[in-house]
Every structure is written in C-alpha cells, then in structure tokens.
C-alpha cells in the first residue's frame, strides 16, 4: 500500500465518503489513489477556496466526521487558505491534503529558510500553522500512520477544527512498511466541578437565562440543552453561530442577540439574574461594545471547551468551567431538582411577551417596492422544509436573514461566523445530504466570489437552490459610507466602480436553471417553483438598494471623529425611555 492509498483508506474508515478537490501535477499520486478508491466520491471544484469551503460544509453537517479537500502545491494550497481559516474560526473539523515538491527540495527550504527551491513550492507550515490545529509535512513513508492518527484526534477532539497534511510528490507513491508507529493519546485530566454548588446557584435565581452558542451543536449537546432549559424553566437566547440549536417555535426561545439582533433577547440578557453561557465564546458581535456591563445584574456561569476563550476578561464572569458542554449539562441535570422553583412562569411569560411585542419582520414590509429583504426572507423561510440545510452568506444578507429566519425543527443553519467570508454559499456543495432540501442565500456581491462553482453544481447535479438577493452592490458597505463618510461612495455599486452581472444569464452559461423575482405578487409562487425543482437553480430576487438593517446596535460619530455605541439593550431605532 502506498502513502496516498493509506491516507484515503484511513479517511474512509473514519466515515468520510467524499473528497472535494482541484487537481494538480504535484498531487498526482494522491489524485490517482483517490480515483482508484471506489469507496470515495471525488467532487471536482473550480477553485481551491470553494473546495476547502465544501469540505468545511461537510464537516459541519456531519459533525462527527471530518470533511476533506485535496489541493496541489503552491497557489493551489494558498488558494485554500481562506476556506481553512473559516473552518478554524468556526470550529469545523476537516482534513486538507496538499501535494508538495520533492521532499529533498522541501527539506532544504525548511532548513535554510530560502524563499523557494522547487517549482511552485512553498514551505506551508509558517503560513498555515496559525489556522490549523495540526500541520505535518510527511517526509518519511513510515510516519504517515502517526501523522494521520494525530491529525484526526486533533480535528475531532476538544474544540474541533481543520488539520493539514502536506505530502511531497516523491513520498506520495512510496510503499509504507508493514509496521508503523501510531499516535498515543494522552487524555487531559478534567478539574473537579462542584455540580451541587452550581445547582444551588441556579435554584436561587428568579430570572434564569441560557445563552447558547455553536459549541452546543459541535459538542452534540442539542437534546441535552433542550432538556436543561425545560428543567430549569429557563428561556434561551442563541448566538448567531448556534442559530440552529433550537427552533423558533419553541416555548423557550427568546431571540438572537448581537450587533444586528432583536430587542427581546437584548432586554432578556440585561434583565436576567442568572446567565448560563454554554458553548459561546462571547464574541464582540454577540455581546456589544460594553462587555463589562453585559448582564450586569446577573450571576454569570460560562462553560467552554477552549481555555483561551475562558481566559478572556472582556465580560466579568463569576464561574468558568473548561469542559465538554455535553458532559457538563448531563452532570448538572442529575443535580437539579425535578421541579424548578416557583415564580419562573412569570419570567418565561415576560420573555414571550417581549418577543411578540418587538418583531423584526413588520407587516408593512410586505407593501414595499422594490422588495424588502426581511419580507422576502420570511416568505422563503415559510416555504423551506423541516430538516433542510440552509447556507447563509455574509454581509447584509447574513444580518437580515439571521434576524428574520423562522427556524424549523431539524433545520441546519450555516454561516461564516468568525471570518465572515464572502462566497460562503459554496459551502453548500459539501452540505448536500441525500433527501434533505439544500438552499443557499447570498447577495449579488458575495455570489460573485465563487461564481465559478455553478459549474460544479451543474456537472454534479447538486440540487442546491441559490437565492441571490440583488441589491445592486454591497449594501452593508453602502450603509457605512452613507452613515460615516458623508456619502463618499467607493466600490459599492455601479455608480462607484462596482458592476454586478445579470445572474440569470450567468446561470444559463453554466447550464443552470434560473428564475427572477421582481414583484411581491409572484414571490410565493416562484419560491415554490424553485424549491420544487429537482436540479440546481439560481433564483435572483431584485430587492431594495438601500433598505434599513434593523434593529441594531448603532454608533454615533463624536466631534473628535471617534464612534460611540449605544448600550446593549438600546437598539436602533431607539425607543422612548
């Protein structure tokens, strides 16, 4: 068995059945081994960034199986970096396999620091080590078992993330020895946690609230979270990365806080007397600009698998625990009383009333022309099936859709959370699962960033429904330049140097069906037409160029040119005190 054959056999045994790739000469033996492995399917993308994003999508929707992408030397590897960085920041497990120059040339590069010794070659470790959990250049065939076992362990344990195996072309086709050393796992001791004490603290609270993030999904603790919420009688707010943890019709769901959040969740956070933070890193986009005053009246308990996140001192947290969130919830459930303390029904009702009183999607949006993106999103979310996989690109689309999407039971909702990467819609290539509806929502700016992957959809008959909200440019940046630059516009639309195409014509060029929606009267029928199609479809929806994105945490320009943000629970448009 060769090194390349071993790599793909290993991945198949771990549950990976698809590899996303762009071929190249220095990955020739890896490519051939993949071609000959009948257990694996190769999806050939047209850009390495998209291949990496597709592998990221696979890792997210499967969760307990890493995604995999295969790229070649030099520019092939560097093109993949954006997708890898995205997976790293969003804790998505994936393998990156790259072809490399001859091991003798690579060894010389690594030892001497010379810029380059082989054609197209780059010493990748200094470039990608900060965005991977493990990197290895395979310099000896006998080391491949150790590298693969260690890489898999790193990708799938603790805070999940990408790993990278770089294989010189002369090593790829070398035979492996019968006996090879493996990787010895050293389990980290978990500090003792006094669950009785935590349960007592929770029981004393009158207005408990849970803030849950993607760590709950990554830690496979979604069911445990729902059980905990019901047992505590505690409403739940969800950070943007964890949107698909709880459906919108749950009696415990309050909202999604953040820079573009909703009033109910922001009020709840500031009014609670206990905040249990589960699997959320408390990013700036979630907690606002005065973190020291977040849930100021509440006792705060934070649980995270990553000690570095717990070490941050932005938000004053009373109790911090570095532990797998599933284990934490399971242990805590054993210590909590069967019935929550009396009086919490009033708190739950208060949260429900706030949610009803302050909707993000208003009825008057239906009457606006051109189409309002909030209204479009509501109608689209009404039509999408339960258990669908939903990919939401970045920019104004991410803010608007994340504020207004009505999540159904079983739906997965994927965003580029940490990196906020345009072109994220291509992640949907890897998020395709049999018998699950697959949709992606993008803006006309972000759609362009991976437009070449329409060919991948067409060739592989991936039934992705790509909804493009066409607001004639970059609406979020248009807002920024209007609010803070006195309408000095650059690079946001046709009047400032940026031209976007007719997406229906582009889709036709790639052999993909296209539908355009202009009027509200055709919105429902054409959405149904798109969703009912068996093949991939591009649906271009013509929306407002300068629509407000609200509610939001707004900032004001001060006389000295600095920005001063409003308080966390004082969202724009501002309410009367």
Steps between C-alpha positions, in 0.01 A plus 500: 500500500629844412494809719221648287292183517545487877378860539172442319437161659551663838250776426242255369531290816429814702173556313606745231345404166559812287811700410477850350792580274678689228754285318866592450827345389665494841203313646506243219535184710251623759254569219558157348450324833173686547395405146564131573327499839147387417375580851551873452333756276705786359326833439717709269466871578629791291684685775684375806323750724169339407644149549609593852163662572319191375709281732414741781129462417531121506666514842230728639195303392649163596674633813644162605677448164764737362473652155789461258646705216790423268709777343833528328824682566557877536205704374271201538584492870489875552164524322359263763609716792184711521280192530733350759508819706122504493483141629756576770311799638167316488631175653426280199688166469673443167812355336697694241727285284753679282753387245848642543841514332752219531582432866870581446412846368244561774747390765754751368238776509405419860859479625643805327203736481566561130197649330463216252692200377239303306266613223183650650616374838435682828582396853140499621544452873578865587206609284226268623604393850303784659172389334530124554497281807771279351734526203744237375727471200538126441871450441512121558248232393522331840368813673166514320305294754613721788423820311152385394405371844620815671334724243169319540515521878577872487225570248229317693586555866480804723405803294473350152677646200701444181824304466743501207712218356759611241640212292805542272448350158779243540349377830144464369568179305746340742405170660431507872660243733289228660573630850458871574488692825165655586399800706461452874212700644559659837166588654494833680377493859184700555485712813243397759181701468258550790171443321312520829620857544404592143155348548452701820596824323254423220222414743531840671444688174162652422575599140746244357606524137712271281728645232595214267745499210644275231689302764170334591463376141868409465490316833188306391306634798190638324257256663664551840462877467126467436464272802698741717294800392176322585628374835635842600193673355755729338443683169776478239676758285727380220820650364510518121730201454257281690178610333392148409517370858137575577198554270329838495168353616648364823329633810846572643646691206537876554725626221847549355706779659775687320602811311203424274280319749151542638359699787354206695831316539688818590244595764504144638881496533501830687206407724595146602649426842690189386663450159621149415733528199539169316736455206510868405830688485323830568622661180486878463226460240290319762559706815523855366748772585470521879580141603565594861131591527362187329236343726630733769246390761549128440723230638680368194612139450700419186576156356737459206735232368766760415695639796618796295142617460444468873817699570358810332402768748270710281187384685523461878405133548452359852555130426698351209525133409715346226313184417306332222159668503311171456668350806438819700129510421458127563663525843306814590168341406564233763536763773209727415165437674224345294291815535640848454433762770161673485469836333695432185181479295470878527854544365431262212177683414679834516760379248228365270311830516813697412556277200143559382518873566820562303503295176784553253276444198220755489175462304557823309811351337268302271383819326844639422636515146758395397480192720605522864761236593342435839167422335666284233679303772181445696319364194798281409535359852128418499548280193826319582455149639584368843842329511631722219862613486515879467819689407502874557773717349648804669436876491154655518347167398639327810375774729152519350445126459638418845263756652192380315537129419231290670690182583312170483579181689792313346623780277873570489605863458861565397680835489860620476496619858853597597646586160183634337623389160332607177432205272402280794207368297740250342509322837167359388682271256623301800180542702300297249336202670270246339129573539564835672397823334808717436483875460751785510427870535755751379529859386589610149846597628572175686359285218782621275773378734441137407293539185710236321349232724174517308686265267558261791130506585403440139745218427438311826124571500522634855142621565601823671248781471704822496293804592682821405373818667594756237532846657729631224825481692627484857213628713668467840801708386263741327340557841839557665611752240165681527503511881866577567659629175250770399386300196849463355427170322768274358473139391138446605307513171500599132519867592819447702711253304326164558294322236303179561366281218165368389505182708236325293725531194800381703302198621400418143865507394571230759195295401311579821130582509427862597197682641465873565259653755411869480148549639345397834207344314730236347711438809327194644431323170854540369657396831291184482608446139865523599470278807304235311763466227715188515805664343716792619335840453616861521221728622581870463278718718504873429494681835549851635840663455497699822265322741547550876657208689328520837494465792869546569754636745562841351802727534526877479793698364633724779657846444851352517416246227467202734194273509288453811263205508166485676441268795435132438125522567452833321469388140440729205238622409507629857191455714369754746652444844 
